[in-house]
C-alpha cells in the first residue's frame, strides 16, 4: 500500500462515518477514568501552558480535555468531517487539517505530542517516518504520548455504522513500538496496558506509551 492509499482510505472512512462515530463515541473519556488519569499525568509532565499537538484528534475530546488541564493545545486530523464536529463541540480551540507524516510546524516548536489511537491505520513500514516527524517538531525534553490497541493481527472493516467503507485497524505489540521509538531517538518513560473493557465493546487490550525526546546535554 502506498503513502497516498492509506491516507486516502483513512480520510474517506472517517469523512463517511463522522456523525455516526460521534453519536457512538461522544463522551468516551467520561467512561474511561484510567485514560483520564493518564492524560492528566501527561499534562503535568509537559507543564502548564505547554504547546501541544493532538495529532489525529478526531472529535477533539482529548484536545478539549488537555486544554482543561492547562495546556495550549490544538488538534490536527485528516478528516474534514471529523474536524467539523471537533470545531462544533469545542469552539474555543484550534483545529486544522493535515497529515502526521508532513506536519506544517517548525522544528522544535512543541512541548508535547499526543497520538491517541491515530497511528492504528499507519502501515508498519511508515511508523519510523511518523515517529521521526514527531521527534522533529518536539523541543528537546518534550514528551510524546501514544495510545493504540495491543496485538498482532490487524482487523479490516468493510462496513461501519451501515456505510460501505473499508479500512485496516492495525494492532501492535508495545515492545515493538517501544523499539521503533528508541530508533527514532526517544527515551521510553512509561509503558502501560489495560485489559479490554466489555462495556465499551473492546476486543483487544489497550496500550499506552510515554516517551521523551532527550534534553540538550548541559
PLY file of the C-alpha trace (Angstrom):
ply
format ascii 1.0
element vertex 218
property float x
property float y
property float z
element edge 217
property int vertex1
property int vertex2
end_header
0.00 0.00 0.00
1.36 3.40 -0.94
1.55 6.52 1.20
-1.40 8.03 -0.66
-3.51 4.85 -0.42
-3.67 4.53 3.35
-4.10 8.26 3.87
-6.92 8.38 1.34
-8.58 5.29 2.83
-8.39 6.77 6.34
-9.75 10.14 5.28
-12.58 8.58 3.28
-13.56 6.24 6.12
-13.85 8.97 8.75
-15.41 11.52 6.42
-18.13 8.95 5.71
-18.86 7.80 9.27
-18.13 11.03 11.20
-21.61 11.84 12.52
-22.38 8.21 13.39
-18.97 7.86 15.01
-19.65 10.96 17.09
-23.00 9.63 18.33
-21.37 6.35 19.32
-18.14 7.60 20.91
-19.10 11.03 22.28
-18.02 11.39 25.95
-15.67 8.42 25.65
-13.36 9.87 28.30
-16.21 10.06 30.82
-16.32 6.24 30.72
-12.55 5.68 30.94
-11.11 7.02 34.20
-7.72 5.36 33.70
-7.30 7.19 30.41
-8.27 10.49 32.03
-5.64 9.90 34.68
-3.00 9.15 32.07
-3.83 12.31 30.12
-3.74 14.36 33.32
-0.32 12.92 34.15
0.91 13.73 30.66
-0.29 17.32 31.11
1.74 17.57 34.32
4.84 16.22 32.60
4.50 18.82 29.85
3.74 21.65 32.29
1.09 24.34 32.41
0.93 26.39 29.23
2.97 23.86 27.25
2.48 23.86 23.49
0.94 20.52 22.48
-0.44 19.00 19.27
-3.16 16.34 19.41
-2.36 14.56 16.15
-5.22 12.58 14.68
-7.58 14.39 17.04
-10.85 13.06 15.62
-13.77 14.51 17.56
-11.45 16.67 19.66
-12.39 15.15 23.01
-8.78 14.56 24.04
-7.86 18.03 22.75
-10.54 19.55 24.94
-9.51 17.55 27.99
-5.87 18.56 27.65
-6.92 22.20 27.29
-8.90 21.85 30.53
-5.67 20.68 32.21
-3.88 23.91 31.33
-2.12 23.05 28.08
-2.00 25.24 24.99
-3.23 22.55 22.62
-4.52 22.30 19.08
-5.89 19.36 17.11
-4.98 18.05 13.67
-6.77 15.40 11.62
-7.03 14.08 8.07
-10.83 14.11 8.06
-12.54 17.45 7.49
-15.85 15.91 8.59
-14.36 14.90 11.95
-12.80 18.34 12.28
-16.18 19.97 11.67
-17.55 18.08 14.67
-14.49 18.94 16.78
-14.93 22.64 15.98
-18.64 22.42 16.79
-18.05 20.65 20.11
-15.02 22.73 21.15
-15.49 26.18 19.60
-12.74 27.80 21.66
-9.98 25.52 20.38
-7.99 25.44 17.17
-8.26 22.54 14.73
-6.52 22.07 11.39
-6.50 19.53 8.59
-3.25 17.74 7.83
-1.15 14.58 7.95
1.12 13.36 10.74
3.66 12.47 8.07
4.03 16.09 6.91
3.40 18.47 9.79
3.29 22.14 8.89
5.22 23.05 12.03
8.74 24.37 12.65
11.42 22.13 14.09
11.37 22.04 17.89
8.16 24.04 18.21
6.20 21.80 20.61
6.48 20.71 24.22
4.25 17.70 23.71
2.70 15.46 21.08
-0.30 13.20 21.61
-1.15 10.39 19.19
-4.33 8.93 20.68
-5.14 5.86 18.57
-4.10 7.81 15.48
-1.26 5.54 14.29
-3.52 2.48 14.11
-4.14 2.92 10.37
-0.46 3.52 9.51
1.42 0.59 7.92
4.33 -0.68 9.98
6.92 0.43 7.45
5.70 4.04 7.73
5.80 4.24 11.53
9.50 5.25 11.55
8.59 8.21 9.34
5.76 9.20 11.69
7.97 8.95 14.77
10.73 10.91 13.07
8.23 13.68 12.35
7.10 13.66 15.99
10.72 13.99 17.05
11.34 16.81 14.59
8.57 19.05 15.94
9.29 18.37 19.64
11.66 20.53 21.61
14.48 18.75 23.45
12.91 17.38 26.64
9.43 17.30 25.04
7.06 14.41 25.70
5.12 12.04 23.44
2.02 10.05 24.43
0.86 7.14 22.26
-2.31 5.08 22.62
-3.11 2.06 20.46
-4.65 -1.40 20.51
-2.25 -4.17 21.54
-1.97 -7.34 19.49
-0.54 -8.98 16.41
-3.28 -9.34 13.82
-4.90 -6.39 12.05
-8.66 -6.16 11.68
-10.16 -4.97 8.44
-13.60 -3.41 8.40
-15.57 -3.46 5.15
-18.58 -1.77 6.75
-19.12 0.66 9.63
-22.33 2.12 11.01
-24.18 0.88 7.93
-21.75 2.53 5.49
-19.78 0.52 2.92
-16.30 1.79 3.70
-13.10 -0.22 4.14
-10.18 0.40 6.49
-7.46 -1.61 8.28
-7.11 -1.25 12.05
-3.59 -2.34 12.94
-2.69 -3.71 16.36
0.87 -3.51 17.70
2.95 -5.14 20.37
4.00 -2.41 22.85
7.58 -3.69 22.97
7.86 -3.41 19.17
6.54 0.16 19.20
8.98 0.98 22.01
11.83 -0.31 19.82
10.74 1.94 16.95
10.55 4.92 19.30
14.07 4.21 20.55
15.31 4.01 16.96
13.74 7.44 16.38
15.72 8.86 19.30
13.09 8.75 22.04
13.64 7.57 25.59
10.77 5.49 26.96
9.41 6.83 30.27
6.37 4.62 30.84
4.62 1.62 29.32
1.11 0.76 30.46
-1.66 -1.55 29.43
-5.32 -2.12 30.12
-7.44 -5.20 29.56
-10.42 -4.98 27.18
-13.49 -3.30 28.63
-16.59 -5.26 27.63
-18.85 -2.30 28.36
-17.00 -0.39 25.63
-17.11 -3.30 23.19
-13.31 -3.58 23.10
-11.99 -6.83 21.57
-8.31 -6.25 22.43
-6.11 -4.92 25.24
-5.16 -1.24 25.09
-1.57 0.03 25.22
-0.10 3.38 26.24
3.48 4.59 25.92
5.01 7.81 27.21
8.36 8.77 25.70
10.65 11.78 25.82
12.91 13.49 23.35
16.23 13.72 25.23
17.07 17.17 26.56
20.15 19.02 25.41
23.16 17.96 27.44
24.44 20.62 29.82
0 1
1 2
2 3
3 4
4 5
5 6
6 7
7 8
8 9
9 10
10 11
11 12
12 13
13 14
14 15
15 16
16 17
17 18
18 19
19 20
20 21
21 22
22 23
23 24
24 25
25 26
26 27
27 28
28 29
29 30
30 31
31 32
32 33
33 34
34 35
35 36
36 37
37 38
38 39
39 40
40 41
41 42
42 43
43 44
44 45
45 46
46 47
47 48
48 49
49 50
50 51
51 52
52 53
53 54
54 55
55 56
56 57
57 58
58 59
59 60
60 61
61 62
62 63
63 64
64 65
65 66
66 67
67 68
68 69
69 70
70 71
71 72
72 73
73 74
74 75
75 76
76 77
77 78
78 79
79 80
80 81
81 82
82 83
83 84
84 85
85 86
86 87
87 88
88 89
89 90
90 91
91 92
92 93
93 94
94 95
95 96
96 97
97 98
98 99
99 100
100 101
101 102
102 103
103 104
104 105
105 106
106 107
107 108
108 109
109 110
110 111
111 112
112 113
113 114
114 115
115 116
116 117
117 118
118 119
119 120
120 121
121 122
122 123
123 124
124 125
125 126
126 127
127 128
128 129
129 130
130 131
131 132
132 133
133 134
134 135
135 136
136 137
137 138
138 139
139 140
140 141
141 142
142 143
143 144
144 145
145 146
146 147
147 148
148 149
149 150
150 151
151 152
152 153
153 154
154 155
155 156
156 157
157 158
158 159
159 160
160 161
161 162
162 163
163 164
164 165
165 166
166 167
167 168
168 169
169 170
170 171
171 172
172 173
173 174
174 175
175 176
176 177
177 178
178 179
179 180
180 181
181 182
182 183
183 184
184 185
185 186
186 187
187 188
188 189
189 190
190 191
191 192
192 193
193 194
194 195
195 196
196 197
197 198
198 199
199 200
200 201
201 202
202 203
203 204
204 205
205 206
206 207
207 208
208 209
209 210
210 211
211 212
212 213
213 214
214 215
215 216
216 217
